[in-house]
């Protein structure tokens, strides 16, 4: 059986957005290069900024939700108080009608 040539393929660098020859020397040389190191540092910096922004938005959302809950609780307490007043006045009116001449 005869041997035939097979391509080694290429390796994609996600940080630099380029293809490299798929052999250890080329990969090591690329990863030790300044451009790759800069791209890795930039990606890490962007990830930190994105996380900080996300954390800030979550904190603001939690604060807004707390405010909404507090307003809803106050409104509920007001509704209960007005319901009690209405029930008491309605009960008093019924008592007056029953106590009067029939």
C-alpha positions as CSV (number, residue, x, y, z in Angstrom):
1,X,0.0,0.0,0.0
2,X,1.3,3.4,-0.9
3,X,1.4,6.2,1.6
4,X,-0.2,9.4,0.6
5,X,0.3,13.0,1.8
6,X,-2.0,14.1,4.6
7,X,-2.4,17.7,5.6
8,X,-1.7,18.5,9.3
9,X,-4.5,21.0,9.3
10,X,-4.6,24.4,10.9
11,X,-5.1,25.6,14.4
12,X,-7.4,28.6,15.0
13,X,-6.3,31.2,17.6
14,X,-9.5,32.6,19.2
15,X,-7.6,35.6,20.6
16,X,-5.8,36.7,17.4
17,X,-8.4,35.5,14.9
18,X,-5.8,33.7,12.7
19,X,-5.0,30.2,11.6
20,X,-1.6,28.7,12.5
21,X,0.1,25.6,11.3
22,X,-0.8,22.7,13.6
23,X,2.6,21.9,14.9
24,X,4.0,22.5,18.4
25,X,6.9,24.8,17.4
26,X,4.6,27.2,15.5
27,X,2.0,27.2,18.2
28,X,4.5,27.8,21.0
29,X,6.2,30.6,18.9
30,X,2.8,32.3,18.4
31,X,1.8,32.0,22.0
32,X,5.0,33.5,23.2
33,X,4.7,36.4,20.7
34,X,3.8,39.9,21.8
35,X,0.7,40.2,19.6
36,X,-0.9,37.1,21.1
37,X,0.0,38.3,24.7
38,X,-1.6,41.7,24.0
39,X,-4.7,40.1,22.6
40,X,-5.0,37.8,25.6
41,X,-4.6,40.8,28.0
42,X,-7.2,42.8,26.0
43,X,-9.7,39.9,26.1
44,X,-9.2,39.5,29.9
45,X,-9.6,43.2,30.4
46,X,-12.9,43.2,28.4
47,X,-14.2,40.3,30.4
48,X,-13.5,42.1,33.6
49,X,-15.3,45.3,32.3
50,X,-18.3,43.2,31.1
51,X,-18.5,41.5,34.5
52,X,-18.4,44.8,36.3
53,X,-21.1,46.3,34.1
54,X,-23.2,43.2,34.6
55,X,-22.8,43.3,38.4
56,X,-23.8,47.0,38.4
57,X,-26.9,46.3,36.4
58,X,-27.9,43.4,38.6
59,X,-27.4,45.6,41.7
60,X,-29.5,48.4,40.1
61,X,-32.3,45.9,39.2
62,X,-32.3,44.5,42.8
63,X,-32.5,48.0,44.2
64,X,-35.4,48.9,41.8
65,X,-37.2,45.7,42.8
66,X,-36.8,46.5,46.5
67,X,-38.3,49.9,45.9
68,X,-41.3,48.4,44.0
69,X,-41.8,45.8,46.8
70,X,-41.8,48.6,49.4
71,X,-44.3,50.7,47.5
72,X,-46.5,47.6,47.0
73,X,-46.4,46.8,50.7
74,X,-47.4,50.4,51.6
75,X,-50.2,50.3,49.1
76,X,-51.4,47.0,50.5
77,X,-51.4,48.4,54.1
78,X,-53.4,51.4,52.9
79,X,-55.9,49.2,51.2
80,X,-56.3,47.1,54.3
81,X,-56.8,50.2,56.5
82,X,-59.4,51.6,54.1
83,X,-61.2,48.3,53.9
84,X,-61.4,48.1,57.7
85,X,-62.8,51.7,57.9
86,X,-65.3,50.9,55.2
87,X,-66.4,47.7,57.0
88,X,-66.7,49.5,60.3
89,X,-68.8,52.3,58.8
90,X,-71.0,49.8,56.9
91,X,-71.5,47.7,60.1
92,X,-72.4,50.9,62.0
93,X,-74.9,51.9,59.3
94,X,-76.5,48.5,59.4
95,X,-76.7,48.6,63.2
96,X,-78.4,52.0,63.0
97,X,-81.0,50.6,60.6
98,X,-81.7,47.5,62.7
99,X,-81.9,49.5,66.0
100,X,-84.4,52.0,64.5
101,X,-88.2,51.6,64.2
102,X,-89.3,48.6,62.2
